[in-house]
Amino acid sequence: MRAFGTPNAAAAQPSSTSNLAARFAAVRAQTEALAKGLSEADCQVQSMPDASPVKWHLAHVTWFFETFVLEPFEPGFKPHHPAYRVLFNSYYQTVGDLHPRPLRGLVTRPSLAEVLAWRSAVDERLQALLHDSADAALAERVELGLQHEQQHQELLLTDLLHLFSCNPLAPVYRPLAPRVTVAPVPLAWVAQEGGLTAIGHAGEGFAFDNEGPRHTVYLQPCALANRLTTQGEWAQFIADGGYRDPRWWLAAGWDWVQAQGITAPLYWQRGDTGSWRVFTLHGLLPLSPQTPVVHISLYEADAYARWAAAQQRLPLRLPTEAEWEHAAAPLAAAGIAGGNFVESQALQPLPAAGSAPGLLQLYGDVWEWTRSAYLPYPGFRAWAGAVGEYNGKFMIDQTVLRGGSCATPRSHVRASYRNFFPAGARWQFSSVRLACDAV
């Protein structure tokens, strides 16, 4: 997943050491709560090279705090176990050797119990460090670690979902809670003015280095869909031969569809009666027409936009990241950037609700693909040192997503947040909101 680095003084300003210590304890406890109830086998297996075992996530975030916080700040530092430095390094080449990513599921030792004991020991040492020091640099690095751990909380869930989807027993991670039925929200267009606007992190609170510098861009007038694309709408795309018609696909996307044999979003299955079912963290569920479609690639999102443009005879497309941020920032500034985040425990996107005009589901539910390549902003400089590897070196062959998802912690998302994945990735909670050129 995305990046972290050493922020400047404005990037992270915890109100006090005691508040940071409490936040540290809460974030670390939340990670372990997500793994609660899983077996040792559930936490061990790696279902594909892009995913990591639950045990590895639990260990890697602990590796971060030991490597990037305890080692430089703890007097007389000694590692908990020297071998862990290699086993649980992700891709920090300047830190040293690392275990190959596709082979993480083969690391049967240390055991899950030993990883949890390591977490506990690191937590105790770090809390003692926070108690004894008011160093601003320490506080900034701890905040960095917490943001990094929140990223891995989401990855833990998405990787676990992929693992469980490979099991013919269709395991249930958490039972589905009853949901209130809401009236369907018709698709409508919310006009967005053009002109000059500023995007990027404004300098208050935490931000990753790829969110800045803040800069001015020019936008053409456009409109954004008031809600996300639904499962029902996507089923129409499939029924109309969307996955079989090269007219809608980018060349690389069509090659991808043909090579992979793609016929529907990830986790969609045909039932015995021919109806669609969708595998979720709640197990296998019937298709829900008003629920946002999820687990689609950039290729699929772009193809759907082209197909929808032909059906509606409108100049439809994916939004740019600047268009998305320009529309979303006022909601955050007004304090109304609510949404379906991991705290709701829905663990899946929810249908749009409400009759008021305006943009719905901008924050939470799903990460929204944009048409913007993941590139540095004007004046971007990666942070110094090993932590500077995390963002800058990935600024090629990736596309930006915005908004957070149902697996994202609420406190982790802001209007300027830039997620990014390659065009074929779809095991994340990714979806599409259509944009329309002004006509």
VENSUL-V686328 format. One record per residue. N is the residue number from 1. RES is the residue in one letter. PSI is psi in whole degrees, 0 to 359 (none if undefined). Layout:
N,RES,PSI
N,RES,PSI
This chain:
1,M,192
2,R,211
3,A,164
4,F,166
5,G,185
6,T,113
7,P,164
8,N,181
9,A,331
10,A,349
11,A,327
12,A,117
13,Q,77
14,P,143
15,S,329
16,S,163
17,T,322
18,S,320
19,N,320
20,L,321
21,A,319
22,A,319
23,R,320
24,F,312
25,A,320
26,A,316
27,V,316
28,R,321
29,A,323
30,Q,321
31,T,315
32,E,329
33,A,325
34,L,331
35,A,355
36,K,137
37,G,351
38,L,146
39,S,169
40,E,320
41,A,318
42,D,322
43,C,351
44,Q,325
45,V,143
46,Q,119
47,S,341
48,M,163
49,P,329
50,D,344
51,A,158
52,S,152
53,P,153
54,V,317
55,K,323
56,W,318
57,H,314
58,L,323
59,A,318
60,H,317
61,V,331
62,T,320
63,W,320
64,F,310
65,F,324
66,E,318
67,T,318
68,F,353
69,V,301
70,L,314
71,E,314
72,P,343
73,F,340
74,E,123
75,P,135
76,G,31
77,F,136
78,K,137
79,P,151
80,H,317
81,H,119
82,P,326
83,A,336
84,Y,335
85,R,326
86,V,314
87,L,323
88,F,14
89,N,141
90,S,289
91,Y,34
92,Y,89
93,Q,327
94,T,347
95,V,327
96,G,200
97,D,159
98,L,154
99,H,138
100,P,135
101,R,315
102,P,349
103,L,16
104,R,329
105,G,348
106,L,355
107,V,80
108,T,339
109,R,135
110,P,158
111,S,168
112,L,319
113,A,321
114,E,323
115,V,317
116,L,325
117,A,322
118,W,315
119,R,313
120,S,319
121,A,318
122,V,320
123,D,315
124,E,317
125,R,321
126,L,322
127,Q,321
128,A,321
129,L,316
130,L,325
131,H,327
132,D,354
133,S,141
134,A,23
135,D,123
136,A,324
137,A,322
138,L,314
139,A,319
140,E,319
141,R,324
142,V,316
143,E,321
144,L,315
145,G,324
146,L,319
147,Q,319
148,H,317
149,E,324
150,Q,325
151,Q,317
152,H,339
153,Q,317
154,E,317
155,L,323
156,L,317
157,L,317
158,T,322
159,D,322
160,L,320
161,L,316
162,H,318
163,L,310
164,F,330
165,S,339
166,C,353
167,N,121
168,P,346
169,L,355
170,A,64
171,P,150
172,V,122
173,Y,311
174,R,141
175,P,150
176,L,124
177,A,149
178,P,141
179,R,144
180,V,131
181,T,133
182,V,155
183,A,142
184,P,142
185,V,113
186,P,148
187,L,130
188,A,166
189,W,131
190,V,114
191,A,142
192,Q,125
193,E,149
194,G,187
195,G,191
196,L,137
197,T,156
198,A,136
199,I,163
200,G,165
201,H,135
202,A,353
203,G,359
204,E,131
205,G,180
206,F,147
207,A,149
208,F,159
209,D,333
210,N,354
211,E,359
212,G,178
213,P,155
214,R,138
215,H,167
216,T,136
217,V,159
218,Y,131
219,L,138
220,Q,149
221,P,142
222,C,186
223,A,147
224,L,146
225,A,142
226,N,342
227,R,175
228,L,160
229,T,139
230,T,167
231,Q,321
232,G,317
233,E,323
234,W,324
235,A,326
236,Q,320
237,F,316
238,I,313
239,A,331
240,D,9
241,G,24
242,G,324
243,Y,356
244,R,359
245,D,111
246,P,348
247,R,330
248,W,354
249,W,141
250,L,154
251,A,313
252,A,326
253,G,318
254,W,320
255,D,319
256,W,314
257,V,314
258,Q,315
259,A,323
260,Q,348
261,G,38
262,I,130
263,T,356
264,A,169
265,P,156
266,L,138
267,Y,2
268,W,136
269,Q,149
270,R,129
271,G,179
272,D,330
273,T,1
274,G,355
275,S,155
276,W,142
277,R,154
278,V,127
279,F,132
280,T,179
281,L,349
282,H,11
283,G,199
284,L,122
285,L,152
286,P,152
287,L,137
288,S,105
289,P,328
290,Q,354
291,T,139
292,P,139
293,V,148
294,V,165
295,H,51
296,I,152
297,S,170
298,L,320
299,Y,314
300,E,318
301,A,316
302,D,318
303,A,319
304,Y,319
305,A,320
306,R,318
307,W,314
308,A,325
309,A,320
310,A,322
311,Q,319
312,Q,353
313,R,47
314,L,153
315,P,73
316,L,155
317,R,181
318,L,147
319,P,159
320,T,163
321,E,330
322,A,320
323,E,318
324,W,312
325,E,321
326,H,322
327,A,326
328,A,331
329,A,318
330,P,327
331,L,318
332,A,318
333,A,327
334,A,359
335,G,21
336,I,27
337,A,50
338,G,174
339,G,177
340,N,94
341,F,183
342,V,334
343,E,336
344,S,342
345,Q,16
346,A,322
347,L,22
348,Q,156
349,P,152
350,L,154
351,P,149
352,A,145
353,A,145
354,G,154
355,S,354
356,A,143
357,P,156
358,G,184
359,L,130
360,L,155
361,Q,27
362,L,325
363,Y,133
364,G,189
365,D,288
366,V,152
367,W,131
368,E,120
369,W,140
370,T,177
371,R,12
372,S,128
373,A,145
374,Y,98
375,L,162
376,P,144
377,Y,158
378,P,127
379,G,5
380,F,137
381,R,126
382,A,150
383,W,156
384,A,157
385,G,187
386,A,322
387,V,342
388,G,348
389,E,334
390,Y,320
391,N,304
392,G,322
393,K,353
394,F,8
395,M,59
396,I,140
397,D,32
398,Q,160
399,T,147
400,V,139
401,L,153
402,R,155
403,G,342
404,G,176
405,S,182
406,C,351
407,A,3
408,T,135
409,P,138
410,R,320
411,S,354
412,H,348
413,V,146
414,R,171
415,A,328
416,S,359
417,Y,129
418,R,105
419,N,161
420,F,142
421,F,160
422,P,162
423,A,331
424,G,358
425,A,134
426,R,9
427,W,350
428,Q,167
429,F,75
430,S,145
431,S,199
432,V,138
433,R,126
434,L,151
435,A,158
436,C,127
437,D,147
438,A,135
439,V,none
